[in-house]
Amino acid sequence: MSFSQDLWNNNIDLYQKILDLPFNQELAKGTLPEAAFCHYVIQDAHYLLAYGRTLAVAAAKAFEADDVMQFSEAAKIAIVVERSLHNDFMQVFGISKHTFETTPLTLACHHYTSFLTATAWSESYPVVLAALLPCFWIYAEVGHDIVSKSVNNNPYQAWIDTYSGEEFHTAVRNVIATVDKVAARCDDDTKAKMHAAYSMGAKLEWLFWDSAYHQRQWLGLSD
């Protein structure tokens, strides 16, 4: 069994819980409340900027030139996607630039982005890769699952097509291959850290979607 498959199998129950979340079930049916999707899009745009920064640090720490190029390009794409959210989804759903810029990170988004950036700067390259992997892999698998269930004229079809498309899945397969390549040269202690980082990232994926569905904010705190 490959190292990446071991990561996946050890977190398979959590992945199933992500599939079962009301956000993803209702997204496939096209019944997800627009307010929940807008909440998600705003937070995802904030998240992708931090994700891009983490990918850039991974590129700087990479062992091989090919990996530097792979994650430098991935960092660029994350920022491009973040900007496309502004131009596409936010425009379609009537989210103004002012609304986006004045909406703070939620607890879930703050937790996830802080985890990624802290891992990027404090941990070794293999551990950073493991922390980044859930966002790639889980999104691809969720996209694949949802596209098979999506109804006709789904208002969220553009989102579904993005994460179920072959271009994204090819990128994910390439990242998985890199994780396996890097893990093959790691000692047991580093592999254990990789497992912990992947599991935390997977938990935060669940939290991010759950938070979006319930439109959770920082309650009981003044600005």
MARBA-3410 file (N, C-alpha, C, O; in Angstrom, 1 decimal):
223
0.8,-1.2,0.0,0.0,0.0,0.0,0.9,1.2,0.0,1.9,1.3,0.7 ~ 0.5,2.2,-0.8,1.3,3.5,-0.9,1.1,4.3,0.4,0.1,4.1,1.1 ~ 2.0,5.2,0.7,1.9,6.0,1.8,0.6,6.9,1.8,-0.1,7.0,2.7 ~ 0.3,7.4,0.6,-0.9,8.3,0.4,-2.2,7.5,0.7,-3.1,8.0,1.3 ~ -2.2,6.2,0.2,-3.4,5.4,0.4,-3.6,5.1,1.9,-4.7,5.0,2.3
-2.5,5.0,2.6,-2.5,4.8,4.0,-3.1,6.0,4.7,-4.0,5.9,5.6 ~ -2.7,7.2,4.3,-3.3,8.4,4.8,-4.8,8.4,4.6,-5.6,8.7,5.5 ~ -5.2,8.1,3.3,-6.6,8.1,3.0,-7.4,7.1,3.8,-8.5,7.5,4.4 ~ -6.9,5.9,3.9,-7.6,4.9,4.6,-7.8,5.2,6.1,-8.8,4.8,6.7 ~ -6.8,5.8,6.7,-6.8,6.1,8.1,-7.9,7.2,8.4,-8.2,7.5,9.6
-8.3,7.9,7.4,-9.2,9.0,7.6,-10.5,8.9,6.8,-11.3,9.8,6.5 ~ -10.8,7.6,6.4,-11.9,7.4,5.5,-13.3,7.7,6.2,-14.2,8.1,5.5 ~ -13.4,7.4,7.5,-14.6,7.7,8.2,-14.9,9.2,8.2,-16.0,9.6,8.1 ~ -13.9,10.0,8.4,-14.0,11.4,8.3,-14.4,11.9,7.0,-15.3,12.8,6.8 ~ -13.9,11.3,5.9,-14.3,11.7,4.6,-15.7,11.4,4.3,-16.4,12.2,3.7
-16.2,10.3,4.8,-17.6,9.9,4.7,-18.5,11.0,5.4,-19.6,11.3,4.9 ~ -18.0,11.4,6.6,-18.8,12.4,7.3,-18.8,13.8,6.5,-19.8,14.5,6.6 ~ -17.8,14.0,5.8,-17.8,15.2,4.9,-18.8,15.1,3.8,-19.5,16.0,3.5 ~ -18.8,13.9,3.2,-19.8,13.7,2.1,-21.3,13.8,2.7,-22.2,14.3,2.0 ~ -21.5,13.4,3.9,-22.8,13.4,4.5,-23.2,14.8,5.0,-24.4,14.9,5.5
-22.3,15.7,5.0,-22.7,17.1,5.6,-23.9,17.7,4.8,-23.9,17.5,3.6 ~ -24.8,18.3,5.4,-25.9,19.0,4.7,-25.4,19.9,3.6,-26.1,20.0,2.6 ~ -24.3,20.6,3.8,-23.8,21.5,2.8,-23.6,20.8,1.5,-24.1,21.2,0.4 ~ -22.9,19.6,1.5,-22.6,18.9,0.3,-23.8,18.1,-0.3,-24.0,18.1,-1.5 ~ -24.7,17.6,0.6,-25.9,16.9,0.2,-26.8,17.9,-0.6,-27.4,17.6,-1.6
-27.0,19.1,0.0,-27.9,20.1,-0.6,-27.3,20.8,-1.8,-28.0,21.2,-2.7 ~ -26.0,20.9,-1.8,-25.3,21.4,-3.0,-25.6,20.6,-4.2,-25.9,21.1,-5.3 ~ -25.5,19.3,-4.0,-25.8,18.3,-5.1,-27.2,18.4,-5.6,-27.5,18.3,-6.8 ~ -28.2,18.7,-4.7,-29.6,18.7,-5.0,-30.0,20.1,-5.5,-31.1,20.3,-6.0 ~ -29.0,21.1,-5.4,-29.4,22.5,-5.8,-30.2,23.2,-4.8,-30.8,24.2,-5.1
-30.4,22.6,-3.6,-31.3,23.2,-2.6,-30.5,23.9,-1.5,-31.2,24.4,-0.6 ~ -29.2,24.0,-1.6,-28.4,24.7,-0.6,-28.9,26.1,-0.5,-28.9,26.8,-1.6 ~ -29.2,26.7,0.7,-29.6,28.1,0.7,-28.5,29.0,0.2,-27.3,28.8,0.4 ~ -28.9,30.0,-0.6,-27.9,30.9,-1.3,-27.1,31.6,-0.2,-25.9,31.8,-0.5 ~ -27.6,31.9,0.9,-26.9,32.6,2.0,-25.7,31.7,2.5,-24.6,32.3,2.7
-25.9,30.4,2.6,-24.9,29.5,3.0,-23.8,29.4,2.0,-22.6,29.4,2.3 ~ -24.2,29.4,0.7,-23.2,29.3,-0.4,-22.4,30.6,-0.4,-21.1,30.6,-0.6 ~ -23.0,31.8,-0.3,-22.3,33.0,-0.3,-21.3,33.1,0.9,-20.2,33.6,0.7 ~ -21.8,32.7,2.0,-20.9,32.6,3.2,-19.7,31.8,2.9,-18.5,32.2,3.2 ~ -19.9,30.6,2.3,-18.8,29.7,1.9,-17.8,30.4,0.9,-16.6,30.3,1.1
-18.4,31.0,-0.1,-17.5,31.6,-1.2,-16.6,32.7,-0.6,-15.5,32.8,-0.9 ~ -17.2,33.6,0.3,-16.4,34.6,0.9,-15.2,34.0,1.7,-14.1,34.5,1.6 ~ -15.6,33.1,2.5,-14.5,32.5,3.4,-13.5,31.7,2.6,-12.3,31.6,2.9 ~ -14.0,31.0,1.5,-13.1,30.3,0.6,-12.1,31.2,-0.1,-10.9,30.8,-0.3 ~ -12.5,32.4,-0.5,-11.6,33.3,-1.1,-10.5,33.8,-0.1,-9.4,33.9,-0.5
-10.9,34.0,1.1,-9.9,34.3,2.2,-9.0,33.1,2.4,-7.8,33.3,2.5 ~ -9.5,31.9,2.4,-8.8,30.7,2.6,-7.7,30.5,1.5,-6.6,30.2,1.8 ~ -8.1,30.7,0.3,-7.3,30.4,-0.8,-6.0,31.3,-0.9,-5.0,30.8,-1.4 ~ -6.1,32.5,-0.4,-4.9,33.3,-0.3,-3.9,32.7,0.6,-2.7,32.7,0.3 ~ -4.4,32.3,1.8,-3.5,31.6,2.8,-2.9,30.3,2.2,-1.8,29.9,2.4
-3.8,29.6,1.5,-3.4,28.3,0.9,-2.3,28.5,-0.2,-1.3,27.8,-0.2 ~ -2.5,29.6,-0.9,-1.5,29.9,-1.9,-0.1,30.3,-1.3,0.9,29.8,-1.8 ~ -0.2,31.0,-0.2,1.1,31.3,0.5,1.7,30.0,1.1,3.0,29.9,1.0 ~ 0.9,29.1,1.6,1.5,27.9,2.1,2.1,27.0,0.9,3.2,26.4,1.1 ~ 1.5,27.0,-0.2,2.0,26.3,-1.4,3.3,27.0,-1.8,4.3,26.3,-2.2
3.4,28.3,-1.7,4.7,29.0,-2.1,5.8,28.6,-1.1,7.0,28.5,-1.5 ~ 5.5,28.5,0.2,6.5,28.0,1.1,6.9,26.6,0.9,8.1,26.2,1.0 ~ 5.9,25.8,0.5,6.3,24.4,0.2,7.2,24.3,-1.0,8.2,23.6,-1.1 ~ 7.0,25.2,-2.0,7.9,25.3,-3.2,9.3,25.7,-2.7,10.3,25.1,-3.2 ~ 9.4,26.6,-1.8,10.7,27.1,-1.3,11.4,26.0,-0.6,12.7,26.0,-0.6
10.7,25.1,0.1,11.3,24.1,0.9,11.5,22.8,0.1,12.2,21.8,0.6 ~ 11.0,22.7,-1.1,11.0,21.4,-1.9,12.4,20.9,-2.1,13.4,21.6,-2.2 ~ 12.5,19.5,-2.2,13.8,18.9,-2.3,14.3,18.9,-3.8,15.5,18.9,-4.0 ~ 13.4,19.0,-4.8,13.8,18.8,-6.2,13.2,20.0,-7.0,12.2,20.6,-6.6 ~ 13.9,20.3,-8.1,13.5,21.4,-8.9,12.1,21.2,-9.5,11.3,22.1,-9.6
11.8,19.9,-9.8,10.4,19.7,-10.4,9.3,20.0,-9.3,8.3,20.5,-9.7 ~ 9.6,19.7,-8.1,8.7,20.1,-7.0,8.6,21.6,-6.8,7.5,22.1,-6.5 ~ 9.7,22.3,-6.9,9.6,23.7,-6.8,8.7,24.3,-7.9,7.9,25.1,-7.6 ~ 8.8,23.8,-9.1,7.9,24.2,-10.2,6.5,23.8,-9.9,5.6,24.6,-10.2 ~ 6.3,22.6,-9.5,4.9,22.1,-9.2,4.2,23.0,-8.2,3.0,23.4,-8.5
4.8,23.3,-7.1,4.1,24.0,-6.1,4.1,25.5,-6.2,3.3,26.2,-5.7 ~ 5.1,26.0,-7.0,5.1,27.4,-7.4,3.9,27.7,-8.3,3.1,28.7,-8.1 ~ 3.7,26.8,-9.2,2.5,26.9,-10.2,1.2,26.7,-9.4,0.2,27.4,-9.7 ~ 1.2,25.8,-8.5,0.0,25.6,-7.7,-0.4,26.8,-6.8,-1.5,27.1,-6.7 ~ 0.7,27.5,-6.3,0.4,28.7,-5.5,-0.2,29.8,-6.4,-1.1,30.5,-6.0
0.3,29.9,-7.6,-0.2,30.8,-8.6,-1.7,30.5,-8.9,-2.5,31.4,-9.0 ~ -2.0,29.3,-9.2,-3.3,28.9,-9.5,-4.3,29.1,-8.4,-5.4,29.6,-8.6 ~ -3.8,28.9,-7.1,-4.7,29.2,-6.0,-5.1,30.7,-5.9,-6.3,31.0,-5.6 ~ -4.2,31.6,-6.3,-4.5,33.0,-6.3,-5.4,33.3,-7.5,-6.3,34.1,-7.3 ~ -5.1,32.7,-8.6,-6.0,32.9,-9.8,-7.4,32.5,-9.5,-8.4,33.2,-9.8
-7.6,31.3,-8.8,-8.9,30.8,-8.5,-9.6,31.8,-7.5,-10.8,32.1,-7.6 ~ -8.8,32.3,-6.5,-9.3,33.2,-5.5,-9.9,34.5,-6.2,-10.9,35.0,-5.9 ~ -9.2,35.0,-7.2,-9.6,36.1,-8.0,-10.8,35.8,-8.8,-11.7,36.7,-9.0 ~ -10.9,34.6,-9.4,-12.0,34.2,-10.2,-13.3,34.1,-9.4,-14.4,34.4,-9.9 ~ -13.1,33.8,-8.1,-14.3,33.8,-7.2,-14.9,35.2,-7.1,-16.1,35.4,-7.1
-14.0,36.2,-7.1,-14.5,37.6,-7.1,-15.3,37.9,-8.4,-16.4,38.4,-8.4 ~ -14.7,37.5,-9.5,-15.2,37.9,-10.8,-16.4,37.1,-11.2,-17.2,37.6,-12.0 ~ -16.5,35.9,-10.7,-17.5,34.9,-11.2,-18.6,34.7,-10.1,-19.7,35.3,-10.2 ~ -18.3,33.8,-9.2,-19.3,33.5,-8.1,-19.8,34.7,-7.4,-21.0,34.8,-7.2 ~ -18.9,35.6,-7.0,-19.4,36.7,-6.2,-20.2,37.6,-7.0,-21.2,38.2,-6.5
-19.9,37.8,-8.3,-20.7,38.6,-9.2,-22.1,38.0,-9.4,-23.1,38.6,-9.3 ~ -22.1,36.7,-9.7,-23.4,35.9,-9.9,-24.3,36.0,-8.7,-25.5,36.2,-8.8 ~ -23.7,35.9,-7.5,-24.5,35.9,-6.3,-24.6,37.2,-5.6,-25.1,37.3,-4.5 ~ -24.2,38.2,-6.3,-24.4,39.6,-5.8,-23.6,40.0,-4.6,-24.0,40.8,-3.7 ~ -22.4,39.4,-4.4,-21.5,39.7,-3.3,-20.5,40.9,-3.8,-19.7,40.7,-4.7
-20.7,42.0,-3.2,-19.8,43.2,-3.6,-18.4,43.0,-3.1,-18.1,42.3,-2.1 ~ -17.5,43.8,-3.7,-16.1,43.8,-3.2,-16.1,44.3,-1.8,-15.3,43.9,-1.0 ~ -16.9,45.3,-1.5,-16.9,45.9,-0.1,-17.3,44.8,0.9,-16.7,44.7,1.9 ~ -18.4,44.1,0.5,-18.8,43.0,1.5,-17.7,42.0,1.7,-17.5,41.6,2.8 ~ -17.0,41.6,0.6,-16.0,40.6,0.8,-14.8,41.2,1.7,-14.4,40.5,2.6
-14.4,42.4,1.4,-13.3,43.0,2.0,-13.5,43.3,3.5,-12.6,43.3,4.3 ~ -14.8,43.5,3.8,-15.1,43.8,5.2,-15.7,42.6,6.0,-16.0,42.8,7.2 ~ -15.7,41.5,5.4,-16.2,40.3,6.1,-14.9,39.6,6.7,-14.1,39.1,6.0 ~ -14.8,39.5,8.0,-13.7,38.9,8.6,-13.7,37.3,8.5,-14.7,36.7,8.1 ~ -12.5,36.8,8.7,-12.4,35.3,8.7,-13.3,34.8,9.9,-13.3,35.3,11.0
-14.0,33.7,9.6,-14.7,33.0,10.6,-13.8,32.2,11.5,-12.6,32.1,11.2 ~ -14.3,31.7,12.6,-13.5,30.9,13.5,-12.9,29.7,12.7,-11.7,29.4,12.9 ~ -13.7,29.0,11.9,-13.2,27.9,11.1,-12.1,28.3,10.1,-11.1,27.6,10.0 ~ -12.4,29.3,9.4,-11.4,29.8,8.4,-10.1,30.2,9.1,-9.0,29.9,8.6 ~ -10.3,31.0,10.2,-9.1,31.4,10.9,-8.3,30.2,11.4,-7.0,30.2,11.3
-9.0,29.3,12.0,-8.3,28.1,12.5,-7.5,27.3,11.4,-6.4,27.0,11.5 ~ -8.2,27.1,10.2,-7.6,26.4,9.1,-6.4,27.1,8.5,-5.3,26.5,8.4 ~ -6.6,28.4,8.3,-5.5,29.2,7.7,-4.3,29.3,8.6,-3.1,29.3,8.2 ~ -4.6,29.4,9.9,-3.5,29.5,10.9,-2.7,28.2,11.0,-1.5,28.2,11.1 ~ -3.5,27.1,10.9,-2.8,25.8,10.9,-1.9,25.7,9.7,-0.7,25.2,9.9
-2.4,26.0,8.5,-1.6,25.9,7.3,-0.3,26.8,7.4,0.8,26.3,7.1 ~ -0.5,28.0,7.7,0.7,28.9,7.7,1.7,28.6,8.8,2.9,28.7,8.6 ~ 1.2,28.2,10.0,2.1,27.8,11.1,2.9,26.5,10.7,4.1,26.4,10.9 ~ 2.2,25.6,10.0,2.9,24.4,9.6,3.9,24.7,8.5,5.0,24.1,8.5 ~ 3.5,25.6,7.6,4.4,25.9,6.5,5.7,26.5,7.0,6.8,26.1,6.5
5.7,27.3,8.0,6.9,28.0,8.5,7.7,27.2,9.5,8.9,27.4,9.7 ~ 7.0,26.3,10.2,7.6,25.6,11.4,8.0,24.2,11.1,8.8,23.6,11.8 ~ 7.4,23.6,10.1,7.7,22.1,9.8,8.5,21.9,8.6,8.7,22.8,7.7 ~ 8.9,20.7,8.4,9.7,20.3,7.3,8.8,20.1,6.0,7.6,20.1,6.1 ~ 9.5,20.1,4.9,8.8,20.0,3.6,7.8,18.8,3.6,6.6,19.0,3.2
8.1,17.6,4.0,7.2,16.5,3.9,5.9,16.8,4.7,4.8,16.4,4.3 ~ 6.1,17.4,5.9,4.9,17.6,6.8,4.0,18.7,6.2,2.8,18.6,6.3 ~ 4.7,19.7,5.5,3.9,20.8,4.9,3.0,20.2,3.8,1.9,20.5,3.6 ~ 3.6,19.3,3.0,2.9,18.6,1.9,1.7,17.8,2.5,0.6,17.9,1.9 ~ 1.9,17.1,3.6,0.8,16.4,4.2,-0.4,17.3,4.6,-1.5,16.9,4.5
0.0,18.5,5.2,-1.0,19.4,5.6,-1.8,20.0,4.4,-3.0,20.3,4.5 ~ -1.1,20.1,3.3,-1.8,20.7,2.1,-2.7,19.7,1.4,-3.6,20.0,0.7 ~ -2.3,18.4,1.5,-3.0,17.4,0.7,-4.5,17.2,0.9,-5.2,17.1,-0.1 ~ -5.1,17.3,2.1,-6.5,17.2,2.2,-7.3,18.1,1.3,-8.3,17.7,0.8 ~ -6.9,19.4,1.2,-7.7,20.3,0.4,-7.7,19.9,-1.0,-8.7,20.0,-1.7
-6.6,19.4,-1.5,-6.5,18.9,-2.9,-7.4,17.6,-3.0,-8.3,17.6,-3.8 ~ -7.1,16.6,-2.2,-7.7,15.3,-2.4,-9.1,15.2,-2.1,-9.9,14.7,-2.8 ~ -9.5,15.8,-0.9,-10.9,15.7,-0.5,-11.8,16.5,-1.4,-12.9,16.0,-1.7 ~ -11.3,17.7,-1.9,-12.1,18.4,-2.8,-12.4,17.6,-4.1,-13.5,17.6,-4.6 ~ -11.3,17.0,-4.6,-11.5,16.2,-5.8,-12.5,15.1,-5.6,-13.3,14.8,-6.5
-12.4,14.4,-4.5,-13.3,13.3,-4.3,-14.8,13.7,-4.0,-15.7,13.1,-4.4 ~ -14.9,14.8,-3.3,-16.2,15.4,-3.1,-16.8,15.9,-4.4,-18.0,15.6,-4.7 ~ -16.0,16.5,-5.2,-16.5,17.0,-6.5,-16.9,15.8,-7.4,-17.9,15.9,-8.1 ~ -16.2,14.7,-7.3,-16.5,13.5,-8.1,-17.8,12.9,-7.6,-18.7,12.5,-8.4 ~ -18.0,12.9,-6.3,-19.2,12.4,-5.7,-20.4,13.2,-6.1,-21.5,12.7,-6.4
-20.3,14.5,-5.9,-21.4,15.4,-6.1,-21.8,15.5,-7.6,-23.0,15.5,-7.9 ~ -20.9,15.5,-8.5,-21.2,15.6,-9.9,-22.1,14.4,-10.4,-22.9,14.6,-11.3 ~ -21.9,13.3,-9.7,-22.8,12.1,-10.1,-24.2,12.2,-9.6,-25.1,11.5,-10.0 ~ -24.4,13.1,-8.6,-25.7,13.3,-8.0,-26.4,14.6,-8.4,-27.6,14.8,-8.1 ~ -25.7,15.5,-9.0,-26.2,16.8,-9.3,-27.4,16.8,-10.1,-27.5,16.1,-11.1
-28.4,17.7,-9.8,-29.6,17.8,-10.5,-29.4,18.7,-11.8,-28.5,19.4,-11.8 ~ -30.3,18.6,-12.7,-30.3,19.5,-13.8,-30.6,20.9,-13.4,-31.3,21.2,-12.5 ~ -29.9,21.9,-14.1,-30.1,23.3,-13.8,-29.7,23.6,-12.4,-30.3,24.5,-11.7 ~ -28.7,22.9,-11.9,-28.2,23.2,-10.5,-27.6,24.6,-10.5,-26.7,24.9,-11.3 ~ -28.0,25.5,-9.6,-27.4,26.8,-9.5,-26.0,26.8,-9.1,-25.3,27.8,-9.3
-25.5,25.7,-8.6,-24.1,25.6,-8.2,-23.3,24.7,-9.1,-22.2,24.3,-8.7 ~ -23.7,24.5,-10.3,-23.1,23.6,-11.3,-21.7,24.1,-11.6,-20.8,23.3,-11.8 ~ -21.4,25.4,-11.7,-20.1,25.9,-12.0,-19.1,25.5,-10.9,-18.0,25.1,-11.3 ~ -19.5,25.6,-9.7,-18.6,25.1,-8.6,-18.3,23.6,-8.7,-17.2,23.1,-8.7 ~ -19.4,22.8,-9.0,-19.3,21.4,-9.1,-18.3,21.0,-10.3,-17.5,20.1,-10.2
-18.5,21.7,-11.4,-17.7,21.4,-12.6,-16.2,21.7,-12.3,-15.3,21.0,-12.8 ~ -15.9,22.8,-11.5,-14.5,23.1,-11.2,-13.8,22.0,-10.5,-12.7,21.6,-10.9 ~ -14.5,21.4,-9.5,-13.8,20.4,-8.7,-14.0,18.9,-9.1,-13.4,18.0,-8.6 ~ -14.9,18.8,-10.1,-15.0,17.4,-10.7,-14.3,17.3,-12.1,-14.3,16.2,-12.7 ~ -13.8,18.4,-12.6,-13.1,18.4,-13.9,-11.8,17.7,-13.9,-11.1,17.5,-12.9
-11.4,17.2,-15.1,-10.2,16.4,-15.3,-9.0,17.2,-15.0,-8.0,16.7,-14.5 ~ -9.0,18.5,-15.3,-7.8,19.3,-15.0,-7.5,19.4,-13.6,-6.3,19.2,-13.2 ~ -8.5,19.5,-12.7,-8.2,19.6,-11.3,-7.8,18.2,-10.8,-6.9,18.1,-10.0 ~ -8.4,17.1,-11.3,-8.1,15.8,-10.9,-6.7,15.4,-11.3,-6.0,14.7,-10.6 ~ -6.3,15.8,-12.4,-4.9,15.6,-12.9,-3.9,16.2,-11.9,-2.9,15.6,-11.5
-4.2,17.5,-11.5,-3.3,18.2,-10.6,-3.3,17.4,-9.2,-2.2,17.3,-8.6 ~ -4.4,16.9,-8.8,-4.4,16.2,-7.5,-3.6,14.9,-7.6,-2.9,14.6,-6.7 ~ -3.8,14.2,-8.7,-3.0,13.0,-8.8,-1.5,13.3,-8.8,-0.7,12.5,-8.3 ~ -1.1,14.4,-9.4,0.3,14.7,-9.4,0.8,15.1,-8.0,1.9,14.7,-7.6 ~ 0.0,15.7,-7.2,0.4,16.0,-5.8,0.5,14.8,-5.0,1.4,14.6,-4.2
-0.5,13.9,-5.2,-0.4,12.6,-4.5,0.9,11.8,-4.8,1.5,11.3,-3.9 ~ 1.2,11.8,-6.1,2.5,11.2,-6.5,3.7,11.8,-5.8,4.6,11.1,-5.4 ~ 3.7,13.1,-5.7,4.8,13.8,-5.1,4.9,13.5,-3.6,6.0,13.2,-3.1 ~ 3.7,13.4,-2.9,3.7,13.0,-1.5,4.3,11.6,-1.3,5.1,11.4,-0.4 ~ 3.9,10.7,-2.2,4.4,9.3,-2.1,6.0,9.3,-2.3,6.7,8.6,-1.6
6.4,10.1,-3.3,7.8,10.2,-3.6,8.6,10.7,-2.4,9.7,10.2,-2.1 ~ 8.1,11.8,-1.8,8.8,12.4,-0.7,8.7,11.5,0.5,9.7,11.4,1.2 ~ 7.6,10.9,0.8,7.5,10.0,2.0,8.4,8.8,1.9,8.8,8.3,2.9 ~ 8.8,8.4,0.7,9.6,7.2,0.5,11.0,7.5,1.1,11.8,6.5,1.4 ~ 11.4,8.7,1.2,12.7,9.0,1.8,12.7,9.5,3.2,13.7,10.0,3.7
11.5,9.4,3.9,11.4,9.9,5.2,11.5,8.8,6.3,11.2,7.7,6.0 ~ 12.0,9.2,7.4,12.0,8.3,8.6,10.6,8.2,9.2,9.7,8.9,8.9 ~ 10.6,7.2,10.2,9.3,7.0,10.8,8.7,8.1,11.5,7.5,8.4,11.5 ~ 9.6,8.9,12.2,9.1,10.1,13.0,8.5,11.1,12.0,7.4,11.7,12.4 ~ 9.1,11.3,10.9,8.6,12.3,9.9,7.2,11.8,9.4,6.3,12.6,9.2
7.2,10.5,9.1,5.9,10.0,8.6,4.8,10.1,9.6,3.6,10.3,9.2 ~ 5.1,9.9,10.8,4.1,10.1,11.9,3.6,11.5,11.9,2.4,11.8,12.1 ~ 4.5,12.5,11.8,4.1,13.9,11.7,3.3,14.2,10.5,2.3,15.0,10.5 ~ 3.6,13.5,9.4,2.8,13.7,8.1,1.4,13.2,8.4,0.4,13.8,7.9 ~ 1.2,12.0,9.0,-0.1,11.5,9.3,-0.9,12.5,10.2,-2.1,12.7,9.9
-0.2,13.0,11.2,-0.9,14.0,12.1,-1.4,15.2,11.3,-2.5,15.7,11.6 ~ -0.5,15.7,10.5,-0.8,16.9,9.7,-1.9,16.7,8.7,-2.8,17.5,8.6 ~ -1.9,15.5,8.1,-3.0,15.2,7.1,-4.4,15.1,7.9,-5.4,15.6,7.4 ~ -4.3,14.4,9.0,-5.6,14.2,9.8,-6.1,15.5,10.3,-7.4,15.7,10.2 ~ -5.3,16.4,10.7,-5.7,17.7,11.1,-6.3,18.5,10.0,-7.4,19.1,10.1
-5.7,18.5,8.8,-6.2,19.1,7.6,-7.6,18.6,7.3,-8.5,19.3,6.9 ~ -7.7,17.3,7.3,-9.0,16.6,7.0,-10.1,17.1,8.0,-11.3,17.3,7.6 ~ -9.8,17.2,9.3,-10.7,17.6,10.3,-11.2,19.1,10.0,-12.3,19.4,10.1 ~ -10.2,19.9,9.6,-10.5,21.3,9.3,-11.3,21.4,8.0,-12.1,22.4,7.9 ~ -11.2,20.5,7.1,-12.0,20.5,5.9,-13.5,20.3,6.3,-14.4,21.0,5.9
-13.7,19.3,7.2,-15.1,19.1,7.7,-15.6,20.3,8.4,-16.7,20.8,8.2 ~ -14.8,20.9,9.3,-15.2,22.1,10.0,-15.5,23.3,9.1,-16.5,24.0,9.4 ~ -14.8,23.5,8.1,-15.0,24.6,7.1,-16.4,24.5,6.5,-17.1,25.5,6.5 ~ -16.7,23.3,6.0,-18.0,23.1,5.3,-19.1,23.2,6.3,-20.2,23.8,6.0 ~ -19.0,22.6,7.5,-20.0,22.6,8.5,-20.3,24.1,9.0,-21.4,24.5,9.1
-19.2,24.8,9.1,-19.3,26.3,9.5,-20.1,27.1,8.4,-20.9,27.9,8.8 ~ -19.8,26.8,7.2,-20.4,27.5,6.1,-21.9,27.2,6.1,-22.7,28.1,5.9 ~ -22.3,26.0,6.3,-23.7,25.6,6.2,-24.5,26.4,7.3,-25.6,26.9,7.1 ~ -23.9,26.4,8.5,-24.6,27.1,9.6,-24.3,28.6,9.7,-24.8,29.3,10.6 ~ -23.4,29.1,8.8,-23.1,30.5,8.7,-22.6,31.0,10.0,-23.0,32.0,10.5
-21.7,30.2,10.6,-21.2,30.6,11.9,-20.3,31.8,11.9,-19.5,32.0,11.0 ~ -20.4,32.6,13.0,-19.6,33.8,13.1,-19.0,33.8,14.5,-19.2,32.9,15.3 ~ -18.2,34.8,14.8,-17.6,35.0,16.1,-18.7,35.6,17.0,-18.9,36.8,16.9 ~ -19.3,34.8,17.8,-20.4,35.3,18.6,-20.0,35.7,20.0,-19.0,35.2,20.5 ~ -20.6,36.8,20.5,-20.4,37.2,21.8,-19.1,38.0,22.0,-18.7,38.3,23.1
-18.5,38.4,20.8,-17.3,39.2,20.9,-17.5,40.5,20.2,-18.1,40.6,19.1 ~ -17.0,41.6,20.7,-17.1,42.9,20.1,-15.9,43.0,19.1,-14.9,42.3,19.3 ~ -16.1,43.9,18.2,-15.0,44.2,17.2,-13.8,44.8,17.8,-12.8,45.1,17.2
END
